[in-house]
Amino acid sequence: MKQSTHQVSSHPPLERFIAGAEAELERLRYSRRSLRRYRTVWRHLMEFCHEMSLEDEFSQDLAAQFFNAYQMRAGECLSWRQAWRRHIVFALKVLVDLERDGHIERTVTDMQKIRTPESMVTPVRDYEQYCRDRLHLRPTSIRERMREIAIFADFLGSRNITFFDQMQPADVSAFVISRHRLAAKTVSRIVSGVRGFLRFLLLRGILQQDLSQVLPVVHVPRDATVPSVWDRELVVRLLEIVDRTSPKGKRDYAILLLACRLGLRVSDIRTLSLEDLKWETATIEVMQSKTLAPLCLPLTEEVGEALIDYLRSGRPESECREVFLTLTPPFSPFCETDNLHRIVEHWKALAGIRFRTPQRRGLHSLRHTLATQLLHEQTPFHVISEILGHATTTSTLIYAKADVETLRTASLNTEEVRHVE
């Protein structure tokens, strides 16, 4: 035992630190493929440290130097030998988290490993029914909220709490602290859901004190972020690269057009049915999954031709009424949680598209791009709201932040201001 300890301690500090990171990932049951990717980046990090004669100990300064030396550049195409550089950001983040917190947590929770204590199952199910019958939440909202409640119950179970009435304020606070790596907007949503659940438990007499007051109020301004938009020429490149001779290309091209030409939400594209296509009036009429409000959009010639091409020559025979189906048997509709992100990623990679700055790049960003383009063309806000299916123009105002050129024309000339003074 002493001999083993001596062998481990003889390793350089950086190597020991990385070995600890590997052990953490193995503890979290990362796949062999993911482990291989992280190990490759970390091996290059150790080689970089040795070649540059840097201090053999992990630090954020070392991580920054390594990142600056090997990060992917705009428009750069990597060979297979350099493919490991795509994973630098994630691999370094793991090391930074380990240095800061002494342990690593998964960014995405594996719901298959979440376990609600048996004694908590009934109250959780009752709350789900309450959300459906009394709060009248949408199915997607209920599913999202119950996911967080399940994580909350599992967290309590990890603290040896088997009944909700055993909770203490410290347990509630500890749960919120455990979510600190998430974005403020996500934490705000989680806190709101748990607060509602705790009030439900108080209402049902399961709790004797209002623990919801322990939860902090997470303020997230509606316009705190700038929507991610694509340059117009990049959208053109994306659409031009799509192989419209294959079933996949026909399907994906129609999906991309619905997002970037009509601004349909991913959820509405995913559930679009054959009955929603009104060929006689050249319109698309859907009941929006997010707002449950009807939306009628013009079926333009470009979008219509793409849909017809897919329906005639790309869509497999199926009794399903959804327009878009998977490419492999049994040719089913997309599942409710599918954000179709891989469709954009596939064709974006083929087109060699690289963004100048980090941004969102899924279908929803194409919806943002349409809104910003309409604003740049001086389309009235209420018209943009109608196109996007917003309940009010308040949600549309955020796109003004992304239209830099329009904001520039509205800015004051400093010379004029000085002259007025």
Contacts in CASP RR format, 6 or more apart in sequence:
PFRMAT RR
TARGET T0000
AUTHOR 0000-0000-0000
METHOD contacts of the structure
MODEL  1
MKQSTHQVSSHPPLERFIAGAEAELERLRYSRRSLRRYRTVWRHLMEFCH
EMSLEDEFSQDLAAQFFNAYQMRAGECLSWRQAWRRHIVFALKVLVDLER
DGHIERTVTDMQKIRTPESMVTPVRDYEQYCRDRLHLRPTSIRERMREIA
IFADFLGSRNITFFDQMQPADVSAFVISRHRLAAKTVSRIVSGVRGFLRF
LLLRGILQQDLSQVLPVVHVPRDATVPSVWDRELVVRLLEIVDRTSPKGK
RDYAILLLACRLGLRVSDIRTLSLEDLKWETATIEVMQSKTLAPLCLPLT
EEVGEALIDYLRSGRPESECREVFLTLTPPFSPFCETDNLHRIVEHWKAL
AGIRFRTPQRRGLHSLRHTLATQLLHEQTPFHVISEILGHATTTSTLIYA
KADVETLRTASLNTEEVRHVE
8 16 0 8 1.000
8 19 0 8 1.000
9 16 0 8 1.000
11 19 0 8 1.000
12 56 0 8 1.000
13 56 0 8 1.000
13 57 0 8 1.000
13 58 0 8 1.000
14 45 0 8 1.000
14 46 0 8 1.000
14 49 0 8 1.000
14 56 0 8 1.000
14 57 0 8 1.000
14 58 0 8 1.000
15 46 0 8 1.000
17 57 0 8 1.000
17 58 0 8 1.000
17 95 0 8 1.000
17 98 0 8 1.000
17 99 0 8 1.000
18 42 0 8 1.000
18 45 0 8 1.000
18 46 0 8 1.000
18 58 0 8 1.000
18 95 0 8 1.000
20 98 0 8 1.000
21 38 0 8 1.000
21 42 0 8 1.000
21 94 0 8 1.000
21 95 0 8 1.000
21 98 0 8 1.000
21 104 0 8 1.000
22 35 0 8 1.000
22 38 0 8 1.000
22 39 0 8 1.000
22 42 0 8 1.000
24 94 0 8 1.000
24 98 0 8 1.000
24 103 0 8 1.000
24 104 0 8 1.000
25 34 0 8 1.000
25 35 0 8 1.000
25 38 0 8 1.000
25 94 0 8 1.000
25 104 0 8 1.000
26 35 0 8 1.000
28 104 0 8 1.000
28 105 0 8 1.000
28 106 0 8 1.000
29 110 0 8 1.000
30 38 0 8 1.000
37 84 0 8 1.000
37 87 0 8 1.000
37 91 0 8 1.000
38 87 0 8 1.000
38 90 0 8 1.000
38 91 0 8 1.000
38 94 0 8 1.000
40 84 0 8 1.000
40 87 0 8 1.000
41 84 0 8 1.000
41 87 0 8 1.000
41 88 0 8 1.000
41 91 0 8 1.000
41 92 0 8 1.000
42 91 0 8 1.000
42 95 0 8 1.000
44 66 0 8 1.000
44 70 0 8 1.000
44 84 0 8 1.000
45 62 0 8 1.000
45 63 0 8 1.000
45 66 0 8 1.000
45 91 0 8 1.000
45 92 0 8 1.000
48 54 0 8 1.000
48 65 0 8 1.000
48 66 0 8 1.000
48 69 0 8 1.000
48 70 0 8 1.000
49 55 0 8 1.000
49 56 0 8 1.000
49 62 0 8 1.000
49 66 0 8 1.000
50 56 0 8 1.000
52 65 0 8 1.000
54 62 0 8 1.000
54 65 0 8 1.000
55 62 0 8 1.000
58 95 0 8 1.000
58 99 0 8 1.000
59 99 0 8 1.000
60 96 0 8 1.000
60 99 0 8 1.000
63 92 0 8 1.000
63 95 0 8 1.000
63 96 0 8 1.000
66 88 0 8 1.000
66 92 0 8 1.000
67 88 0 8 1.000
67 89 0 8 1.000
67 92 0 8 1.000
70 85 0 8 1.000
70 88 0 8 1.000
71 85 0 8 1.000
71 88 0 8 1.000
71 89 0 8 1.000
72 78 0 8 1.000
72 85 0 8 1.000
72 86 0 8 1.000
72 88 0 8 1.000
72 354 0 8 1.000
74 354 0 8 1.000
74 355 0 8 1.000
74 356 0 8 1.000
75 352 0 8 1.000
75 354 0 8 1.000
76 354 0 8 1.000
77 352 0 8 1.000
78 85 0 8 1.000
78 86 0 8 1.000
94 104 0 8 1.000
97 103 0 8 1.000
97 104 0 8 1.000
97 105 0 8 1.000
97 181 0 8 1.000
98 104 0 8 1.000
105 178 0 8 1.000
105 181 0 8 1.000
107 181 0 8 1.000
109 151 0 8 1.000
111 147 0 8 1.000
111 150 0 8 1.000
114 150 0 8 1.000
114 151 0 8 1.000
114 154 0 8 1.000
115 154 0 8 1.000
115 157 0 8 1.000
116 124 0 8 1.000
116 150 0 8 1.000
116 153 0 8 1.000
116 154 0 8 1.000
117 153 0 8 1.000
117 156 0 8 1.000
117 157 0 8 1.000
117 161 0 8 1.000
117 162 0 8 1.000
117 163 0 8 1.000
118 162 0 8 1.000
119 162 0 8 1.000
119 163 0 8 1.000
120 153 0 8 1.000
120 156 0 8 1.000
120 162 0 8 1.000
120 163 0 8 1.000
120 164 0 8 1.000
123 164 0 8 1.000
123 201 0 8 1.000
123 204 0 8 1.000
123 206 0 8 1.000
124 146 0 8 1.000
124 149 0 8 1.000
124 150 0 8 1.000
124 153 0 8 1.000
126 200 0 8 1.000
126 204 0 8 1.000
127 146 0 8 1.000
127 149 0 8 1.000
127 197 0 8 1.000
127 200 0 8 1.000
127 201 0 8 1.000
128 142 0 8 1.000
128 146 0 8 1.000
130 200 0 8 1.000
131 137 0 8 1.000
131 141 0 8 1.000
131 142 0 8 1.000
131 145 0 8 1.000
131 146 0 8 1.000
132 142 0 8 1.000
137 145 0 8 1.000
138 289 0 8 1.000
138 290 0 8 1.000
138 292 0 8 1.000
140 267 0 8 1.000
140 289 0 8 1.000
140 290 0 8 1.000
140 336 0 8 1.000
143 336 0 8 1.000
144 189 0 8 1.000
145 193 0 8 1.000
148 189 0 8 1.000
148 190 0 8 1.000
148 193 0 8 1.000
148 194 0 8 1.000
149 193 0 8 1.000
149 194 0 8 1.000
149 197 0 8 1.000
152 175 0 8 1.000
152 194 0 8 1.000
152 197 0 8 1.000
155 174 0 8 1.000
155 175 0 8 1.000
155 178 0 8 1.000
156 164 0 8 1.000
156 167 0 8 1.000
156 171 0 8 1.000
156 175 0 8 1.000
159 171 0 8 1.000
159 174 0 8 1.000
161 167 0 8 1.000
161 171 0 8 1.000
164 201 0 8 1.000
164 206 0 8 1.000
164 207 0 8 1.000
165 206 0 8 1.000
165 207 0 8 1.000
165 208 0 8 1.000
167 207 0 8 1.000
167 211 0 8 1.000
169 211 0 8 1.000
169 214 0 8 1.000
172 194 0 8 1.000
172 198 0 8 1.000
172 211 0 8 1.000
172 214 0 8 1.000
172 215 0 8 1.000
173 214 0 8 1.000
175 194 0 8 1.000
176 187 0 8 1.000
176 190 0 8 1.000
176 191 0 8 1.000
176 194 0 8 1.000
176 215 0 8 1.000
176 216 0 8 1.000
179 186 0 8 1.000
179 187 0 8 1.000
179 190 0 8 1.000
180 187 0 8 1.000
182 190 0 8 1.000
184 218 0 8 1.000
184 220 0 8 1.000
184 224 0 8 1.000
185 220 0 8 1.000
185 224 0 8 1.000
187 218 0 8 1.000
188 218 0 8 1.000
188 219 0 8 1.000
188 220 0 8 1.000
191 215 0 8 1.000
191 216 0 8 1.000
191 217 0 8 1.000
191 218 0 8 1.000
194 212 0 8 1.000
194 215 0 8 1.000
195 212 0 8 1.000
195 215 0 8 1.000
196 212 0 8 1.000
198 207 0 8 1.000
198 210 0 8 1.000
198 211 0 8 1.000
198 212 0 8 1.000
198 215 0 8 1.000
199 210 0 8 1.000
199 212 0 8 1.000
201 207 0 8 1.000
202 209 0 8 1.000
202 210 0 8 1.000
202 211 0 8 1.000
202 212 0 8 1.000
222 394 0 8 1.000
222 395 0 8 1.000
222 398 0 8 1.000
223 397 0 8 1.000
223 398 0 8 1.000
223 401 0 8 1.000
226 401 0 8 1.000
226 402 0 8 1.000
227 365 0 8 1.000
227 368 0 8 1.000
227 371 0 8 1.000
227 372 0 8 1.000
227 398 0 8 1.000
227 399 0 8 1.000
227 401 0 8 1.000
227 402 0 8 1.000
228 359 0 8 1.000
228 360 0 8 1.000
228 361 0 8 1.000
228 365 0 8 1.000
228 368 0 8 1.000
228 402 0 8 1.000
229 359 0 8 1.000
229 365 0 8 1.000
229 368 0 8 1.000
229 369 0 8 1.000
229 372 0 8 1.000
229 402 0 8 1.000
230 238 0 8 1.000
230 361 0 8 1.000
230 365 0 8 1.000
230 366 0 8 1.000
230 369 0 8 1.000
232 373 0 8 1.000
234 353 0 8 1.000
234 355 0 8 1.000
235 260 0 8 1.000
235 366 0 8 1.000
235 369 0 8 1.000
237 351 0 8 1.000
237 352 0 8 1.000
237 353 0 8 1.000
238 256 0 8 1.000
238 344 0 8 1.000
238 347 0 8 1.000
238 348 0 8 1.000
238 351 0 8 1.000
238 353 0 8 1.000
239 253 0 8 1.000
239 256 0 8 1.000
239 257 0 8 1.000
239 260 0 8 1.000
240 351 0 8 1.000
241 347 0 8 1.000
241 350 0 8 1.000
241 351 0 8 1.000
242 249 0 8 1.000
242 252 0 8 1.000
242 253 0 8 1.000
242 256 0 8 1.000
242 347 0 8 1.000
243 249 0 8 1.000
244 250 0 8 1.000
244 253 0 8 1.000
244 309 0 8 1.000
247 313 0 8 1.000
247 314 0 8 1.000
247 315 0 8 1.000
247 316 0 8 1.000
247 327 0 8 1.000
248 327 0 8 1.000
250 306 0 8 1.000
250 309 0 8 1.000
250 310 0 8 1.000
250 313 0 8 1.000
250 314 0 8 1.000
250 315 0 8 1.000
251 310 0 8 1.000
251 314 0 8 1.000
251 315 0 8 1.000
251 324 0 8 1.000
251 325 0 8 1.000
251 327 0 8 1.000
252 343 0 8 1.000
252 346 0 8 1.000
252 347 0 8 1.000
253 306 0 8 1.000
253 309 0 8 1.000
253 310 0 8 1.000
254 303 0 8 1.000
254 306 0 8 1.000
254 307 0 8 1.000
254 309 0 8 1.000
254 310 0 8 1.000
254 323 0 8 1.000
254 324 0 8 1.000
255 269 0 8 1.000
255 324 0 8 1.000
255 340 0 8 1.000
255 343 0 8 1.000
255 363 0 8 1.000
256 343 0 8 1.000
256 344 0 8 1.000
256 347 0 8 1.000
256 363 0 8 1.000
256 366 0 8 1.000
257 302 0 8 1.000
257 303 0 8 1.000
257 306 0 8 1.000
258 264 0 8 1.000
258 269 0 8 1.000
258 272 0 8 1.000
258 303 0 8 1.000
259 266 0 8 1.000
259 269 0 8 1.000
259 363 0 8 1.000
259 364 0 8 1.000
259 366 0 8 1.000
259 367 0 8 1.000
259 370 0 8 1.000
260 366 0 8 1.000
260 367 0 8 1.000
260 369 0 8 1.000
260 370 0 8 1.000
261 300 0 8 1.000
261 302 0 8 1.000
261 303 0 8 1.000
261 370 0 8 1.000
262 284 0 8 1.000
262 297 0 8 1.000
262 298 0 8 1.000
262 300 0 8 1.000
262 303 0 8 1.000
262 370 0 8 1.000
262 387 0 8 1.000
263 366 0 8 1.000
263 367 0 8 1.000
263 370 0 8 1.000
263 371 0 8 1.000
263 387 0 8 1.000
263 388 0 8 1.000
264 272 0 8 1.000
264 284 0 8 1.000
264 286 0 8 1.000
264 297 0 8 1.000
264 367 0 8 1.000
265 288 0 8 1.000
265 289 0 8 1.000
265 290 0 8 1.000
265 364 0 8 1.000
265 367 0 8 1.000
266 339 0 8 1.000
266 340 0 8 1.000
266 363 0 8 1.000
266 364 0 8 1.000
267 289 0 8 1.000
267 290 0 8 1.000
268 286 0 8 1.000
268 288 0 8 1.000
268 289 0 8 1.000
268 290 0 8 1.000
268 295 0 8 1.000
269 324 0 8 1.000
269 340 0 8 1.000
269 363 0 8 1.000
270 322 0 8 1.000
270 324 0 8 1.000
270 333 0 8 1.000
270 334 0 8 1.000
270 336 0 8 1.000
270 338 0 8 1.000
270 340 0 8 1.000
271 286 0 8 1.000
271 289 0 8 1.000
271 322 0 8 1.000
271 333 0 8 1.000
272 284 0 8 1.000
272 286 0 8 1.000
272 322 0 8 1.000
272 323 0 8 1.000
272 324 0 8 1.000
273 321 0 8 1.000
273 322 0 8 1.000
273 323 0 8 1.000
274 321 0 8 1.000
274 322 0 8 1.000
274 323 0 8 1.000
275 321 0 8 1.000
276 284 0 8 1.000
276 285 0 8 1.000
276 286 0 8 1.000
276 323 0 8 1.000
277 284 0 8 1.000
277 299 0 8 1.000
277 307 0 8 1.000
277 323 0 8 1.000
278 284 0 8 1.000
278 285 0 8 1.000
278 299 0 8 1.000
279 299 0 8 1.000
282 298 0 8 1.000
282 299 0 8 1.000
283 296 0 8 1.000
283 297 0 8 1.000
283 298 0 8 1.000
283 299 0 8 1.000
284 296 0 8 1.000
284 297 0 8 1.000
284 298 0 8 1.000
284 299 0 8 1.000
285 294 0 8 1.000
285 295 0 8 1.000
285 296 0 8 1.000
285 297 0 8 1.000
286 294 0 8 1.000
286 295 0 8 1.000
287 293 0 8 1.000
287 294 0 8 1.000
287 295 0 8 1.000
288 294 0 8 1.000
288 295 0 8 1.000
288 389 0 8 1.000
291 389 0 8 1.000
291 391 0 8 1.000
293 389 0 8 1.000
293 391 0 8 1.000
295 389 0 8 1.000
297 387 0 8 1.000
299 307 0 8 1.000
307 323 0 8 1.000
310 323 0 8 1.000
311 323 0 8 1.000
315 323 0 8 1.000
315 324 0 8 1.000
315 325 0 8 1.000
316 325 0 8 1.000
316 327 0 8 1.000
316 331 0 8 1.000
317 331 0 8 1.000
318 325 0 8 1.000
318 331 0 8 1.000
318 332 0 8 1.000
320 331 0 8 1.000
320 332 0 8 1.000
320 333 0 8 1.000
322 333 0 8 1.000
322 334 0 8 1.000
324 333 0 8 1.000
324 334 0 8 1.000
325 331 0 8 1.000
325 332 0 8 1.000
325 333 0 8 1.000
325 334 0 8 1.000
326 332 0 8 1.000
326 333 0 8 1.000
326 334 0 8 1.000
334 340 0 8 1.000
339 362 0 8 1.000
339 363 0 8 1.000
339 364 0 8 1.000
340 362 0 8 1.000
340 363 0 8 1.000
341 362 0 8 1.000
341 363 0 8 1.000
343 363 0 8 1.000
344 361 0 8 1.000
344 362 0 8 1.000
344 363 0 8 1.000
344 366 0 8 1.000
345 361 0 8 1.000
345 362 0 8 1.000
348 361 0 8 1.000
355 361 0 8 1.000
359 365 0 8 1.000
360 368 0 8 1.000
367 388 0 8 1.000
368 399 0 8 1.000
368 402 0 8 1.000
370 387 0 8 1.000
371 384 0 8 1.000
371 387 0 8 1.000
371 388 0 8 1.000
371 396 0 8 1.000
371 399 0 8 1.000
371 402 0 8 1.000
372 399 0 8 1.000
372 402 0 8 1.000
372 403 0 8 1.000
374 383 0 8 1.000
374 384 0 8 1.000
374 387 0 8 1.000
375 381 0 8 1.000
375 384 0 8 1.000
375 399 0 8 1.000
375 400 0 8 1.000
375 403 0 8 1.000
375 406 0 8 1.000
376 403 0 8 1.000
376 405 0 8 1.000
376 406 0 8 1.000
378 406 0 8 1.000
381 393 0 8 1.000
381 396 0 8 1.000
381 397 0 8 1.000
382 393 0 8 1.000
384 390 0 8 1.000
384 393 0 8 1.000
384 396 0 8 1.000
384 399 0 8 1.000
385 392 0 8 1.000
385 393 0 8 1.000
385 395 0 8 1.000
385 396 0 8 1.000
388 395 0 8 1.000
388 396 0 8 1.000
390 396 0 8 1.000
400 406 0 8 1.000
400 407 0 8 1.000
401 407 0 8 1.000
END
